[in-house]
Amino acid sequence: MSRSQNILFTPLRVGAAEIANRFVRSATHEFMAEDDGRPTARQAEVFRRLAEGEVGLIVTGHAYVHPLGKASLRQTGIYDDRFIAPLSRLASAVRGTRSKIFIQIAHAGRQSKKRLCGGTPAAPSAVYDPSSKVQPREMTAEDVQETIGDFVRAARRAQAAGFDGVQIHAAHGYLLSSFISPHTNRRTDSWGGSVEDRARILVEIVGGIKQACGRDFPLMIKKNSTDFLPTGLALEDAVATARILQAEGLDAVEVSGGMAESGRGSVWTGLRVEEDEGYFVENAARFKAKLDIPVSGLGGNRTLAVMERFVRQGRADMISLSRPLIRDPFLVRKFRLGEAVKSACLSCNKCFNPRGISCGDLKRPNPRS
Ligand SMILES: Cc1cc2nc3c(=O)[nH]c(=O)nc-3n(C[C@H](O)[C@H](O)[C@H](O)COP(=O)(O)O)c2cc1C
């Protein structure tokens, strides 16, 4: 089959945004922002290169919507209007190209630490996290309303900064994912209990963003499909939540999984054979079967033919990549030109460089990152 017939190189709409091909750069914390969260020229350069590499949809690393929701050092902030100007330099790094750029907005919840967020981490319920030894405090109903406002204001800032859309981070055990999970959400008020009540905070955020930014402003979610905890999120509940959000105007879903406490995260190592690839794609297929909006399949996607099969077989509409694009930001273009058929990424996770993402397997440091 010629490259031009490959479904991965056909366009797709995410709400009002036309995405030139099916490749998504899954949100990847760059570890490159200033201490107060101001993004830097190094990040703009990362996005410029991904656009040059023809990634259809670039999702930035997670940006925290409130100082209490900071997850990591050198993380981008979006919690104040003063970030609009520096954020606009990230958005303009891809302007004039065929790539679109969404910013991922996030709150770390109980997966933050006092030294990062300056207070006691907040969570739906005061459920101790044995992995980090954090004892969070239960959010009041007022805190929940404030947090909804934080996400909506963050989306407005993203729009003002010129991003093409926003991705809400509701995966990996962070705050919004912990609201959906019955393990971490044990509330007995209207924000906990049934799947509808656990999803309520997301319903309010999606509705609030659509109202503040307009129905046409594209809105995607990255969602856990499982927490890998017996008392955690069930796949059927995860799919049901996505259906509820679709009815609120959500435009696309990226399906992930894992959380710190379960000891099983979202960034798996030891992927050796093609059967290991697309480790959340089967779950994505379960979402796709029940949704009308595009679904992106994620986790260890490495081989072009395998990715194409996932989309052709209707298990996903888009293919998300994180580590392969740290290894080589030009991978998608090389796929299109027939210069590569597989990512050289070893899934070794040496790219988690706290001074700025770079492929640890490539011995020479990336000169621009
Ligand atoms: C260095 C690094 C940073 C990441 N940062 C984020 C992030 O900010 N938000 C997020 O949702 N996922 C984040 N992830 C997870 C990836 O988006 C992706 O879900 C995961 O790595 C699996 O995809 P892959 O096998 O293509 O790398 C990160 C992964 C890596 C390797």
The ligand as an SDF file (V2000), in Angstrom:
LIG
                    3D

 31 33  0  0  0  0  0  0  0  0999 V2000
    8.8800   12.2110   30.2030 C   0  0  0  0  0  0  0  0  0  0  0  0
    7.4060   11.9300   30.2270 C   0  0  0  0  0  0  0  0  0  0  0  0
    6.5350   12.9040   30.6840 C   0  0  0  0  0  0  0  0  0  0  0  0
    5.1470   12.6770   30.6810 C   0  0  0  0  0  0  0  0  0  0  0  0
    4.2930   13.6860   31.0450 N   0  0  0  0  0  0  0  0  0  0  0  0
    2.9530   13.5160   30.9440 C   0  0  0  0  0  0  0  0  0  0  0  0
    2.0600   14.5950   31.1680 C   0  0  0  0  0  0  0  0  0  0  0  0
    2.4650   15.7340   31.4330 O   0  0  0  0  0  0  0  0  0  0  0  0
    0.7320   14.3360   31.0770 N   0  0  0  0  0  0  0  0  0  0  0  0
    0.2430   13.0990   30.7580 C   0  0  0  0  0  0  0  0  0  0  0  0
   -0.9700   12.9380   30.6720 O   0  0  0  0  0  0  0  0  0  0  0  0
    1.0620   12.0730   30.4960 N   0  0  0  0  0  0  0  0  0  0  0  0
    2.3960   12.2520   30.5630 C   0  0  0  0  0  0  0  0  0  0  0  0
    3.2460   11.2220   30.2330 N   0  0  0  0  0  0  0  0  0  0  0  0
    2.6810    9.9290   29.7610 C   0  0  0  0  0  0  0  0  0  0  0  0
    2.6210    9.8980   28.2360 C   0  0  0  0  0  0  0  0  0  0  0  0
    1.7660   10.8960   27.7260 O   0  0  0  0  0  0  0  0  0  0  0  0
    2.0950    8.5460   27.7210 C   0  0  0  0  0  0  0  0  0  0  0  0
    0.7800    8.3900   28.2230 O   0  0  0  0  0  0  0  0  0  0  0  0
    2.9700    7.3660   28.1200 C   0  0  0  0  0  0  0  0  0  0  0  0
    4.3330    7.7090   28.0750 O   0  0  0  0  0  0  0  0  0  0  0  0
    2.7410    6.1390   27.2170 C   0  0  0  0  0  0  0  0  0  0  0  0
    2.9920    6.4470   25.8640 O   0  0  0  0  0  0  0  0  0  0  0  0
    4.3840    6.0750   25.1050 P   0  0  0  0  0  0  0  0  0  0  0  0
    4.5760    4.5970   25.2480 O   0  0  0  0  0  0  0  0  0  0  0  0
    4.1430    6.5160   23.7110 O   0  0  0  0  0  0  0  0  0  0  0  0
    5.4790    6.8350   25.7860 O   0  0  0  0  0  0  0  0  0  0  0  0
    4.6330   11.4300   30.2320 C   0  0  0  0  0  0  0  0  0  0  0  0
    5.5290   10.4520   29.7690 C   0  0  0  0  0  0  0  0  0  0  0  0
    6.8860   10.6950   29.7510 C   0  0  0  0  0  0  0  0  0  0  0  0
    7.8100    9.6330   29.2040 C   0  0  0  0  0  0  0  0  0  0  0  0
  1  2  1  0
  2  3  1  0
  2 30  2  0
  3  4  2  0
  4  5  1  0
  4 28  1  0
  5  6  2  0
  6  7  1  0
  6 13  1  0
  7  8  2  0
  7  9  1  0
  9 10  1  0
 10 11  2  0
 10 12  1  0
 12 13  2  0
 13 14  1  0
 14 15  1  0
 14 28  1  0
 15 16  1  0
 16 17  1  0
 16 18  1  0
 18 19  1  0
 18 20  1  0
 20 21  1  0
 20 22  1  0
 22 23  1  0
 23 24  1  0
 24 25  2  0
 24 26  1  0
 24 27  1  0
 28 29  2  0
 29 30  1  0
 30 31  1  0
M  END
$$$$
